[in-house]
Structure formats: structure tokens, C-alpha cells
Amino acid sequence: MKFAIFLLVILLVISNKNNDEALGAIIQKDYKSIAFEVLQEKCNFCHAAKKRTDIFTLNNMDSLAFEVNKQVFVKKKMPKGKKTKLSEEESKALKDWLDKTLETD
């Protein structure tokens, strides 16, 4: 999947160097898909088991960005448990997505 996105970016750059908007959309989707992988792996299993909050999907995750930022980075309450920790890479992936998503709100 990441390789396919990379190839698409290269093709767009080569075919139309002035199409910054299309390139930006592809990069945004890459940030979002990587962040979604983190949410799916580190969050959804617990959210599904506890049935306290929504399960993260590609369709609803942007609308939950503010709350994700608050719970993960401000209050540091999520993810819960000693076994479920975010790696530096996972934390960066979420921050990149949040930065892109919350700056447009």
C-alpha cells in the first residue's frame, strides 16, 4: 500500500510538477492511513471490548481528532493499560495526522 502511494506521488510529480494541490491530498491521505493503522492497532480493540466509545474508522477519525489529541497528548490517559503503549513512531504518526487535521478545523 505504501509503495503504491509512493509510485502515485512520483507519477504525479513527473506528469505535473505544478499540481501541488493533488500532491498535498496524497500526502494527507498517507498521514491519515498511517494514523488509522495506529488507532486500529492500539485503540480499537479496547474500544470494542469496553463499548464505551466509537470504534475508529477512516470515515469518523477526523471528527474525533480533537478528542484523540486531548486524551492521548494533553491528559495522557490513552491508550490505557501498561501493555498498550505508543512507540515514538506511532506517537509521531498520530501527531502528524492531528497537526494536519486540526489546523484545518
C-alpha positions in Angstrom: 0.0 0.0 0.0 2.7 2.5 0.9 4.7 1.6 -2.2 1.6 2.2 -4.3 1.1 5.6 -2.8 4.8 6.3 -3.3 4.6 5.4 -7.0 1.5 7.5 -7.4 3.3 10.5 -5.9 6.2 10.0 -8.3 3.9 9.8 -11.3 2.1 12.9 -10.3 5.3 14.9 -9.7 6.7 13.8 -13.1 3.5 14.4 -15.0 2.6 17.7 -13.5 5.1 19.5 -11.3 2.7 22.4 -10.8 0.0 20.3 -9.2 0.7 21.0 -5.6 -2.9 20.6 -4.5 -3.1 17.0 -5.8 0.3 16.1 -4.2 -0.9 17.6 -0.9 -4.0 15.5 -1.0 -2.0 12.3 -1.5 0.4 13.2 1.4 -2.6 13.9 3.6 -4.1 10.6 2.8 -0.8 8.9 3.7 -0.7 10.7 7.1 -4.3 9.6 7.7 -3.8 6.0 6.7 -0.7 5.6 8.9 -2.5 7.2 11.8 -5.5 4.9 11.2 -3.2 1.9 11.5 -2.1 3.1 14.9 -5.7 3.7 16.0 -6.8 0.3 14.7 -3.9 -1.5 16.4 -3.6 0.4 19.7 -7.2 1.7 20.3 -10.0 -0.2 18.6 -9.5 -3.5 20.4 -10.2 -1.9 23.7 -12.9 0.5 22.5 -14.7 -2.5 21.0 -14.4 -4.6 24.2 -15.5 -1.8 26.5 -18.2 -0.4 24.2 -17.6 3.0 25.8 -16.8 5.0 22.7 -16.9 4.7 19.0 -14.6 2.4 17.0 -12.2 4.5 14.9 -12.8 4.2 11.1 -11.3 6.1 8.2 -14.6 7.9 7.9 -15.0 9.1 11.5 -11.5 9.5 12.7 -11.1 13.2 11.6 -14.3 14.1 13.6 -12.7 12.6 16.7 -9.3 14.2 16.2 -9.8 16.9 18.9 -10.7 14.2 21.5 -7.8 12.0 20.5 -5.4 14.8 20.9 -6.9 15.7 24.3 -6.9 12.1 25.6 -3.5 11.0 24.2 -1.3 14.0 24.3 -2.9 16.5 26.7 -4.3 14.4 29.5 -2.1 11.4 28.7 -5.0 9.0 29.6 -4.9 6.9 26.4 -4.0 4.3 25.5 -4.9 2.7 28.8 -3.0 -0.2 30.4 0.6 -1.0 31.0 0.9 -3.2 27.9 -0.5 -0.8 25.4 1.9 2.0 24.9 2.6 4.1 21.8 6.1 3.8 20.3 7.8 7.0 19.2 6.9 6.2 15.6 3.3 5.6 16.5 3.1 8.8 18.5 4.7 10.8 15.6 2.2 9.3 13.2 -0.7 10.4 15.4 0.8 13.9 15.9 1.3 14.3 12.1 -2.3 13.4 11.4 -3.6 15.6 14.2 -1.5 18.5 13.1 -2.8 18.3 9.6 -6.4 17.6 10.7 -6.7 20.2 13.5 -5.0 23.0 11.5 -7.9 22.9 9.0 -10.7 23.0 11.6 
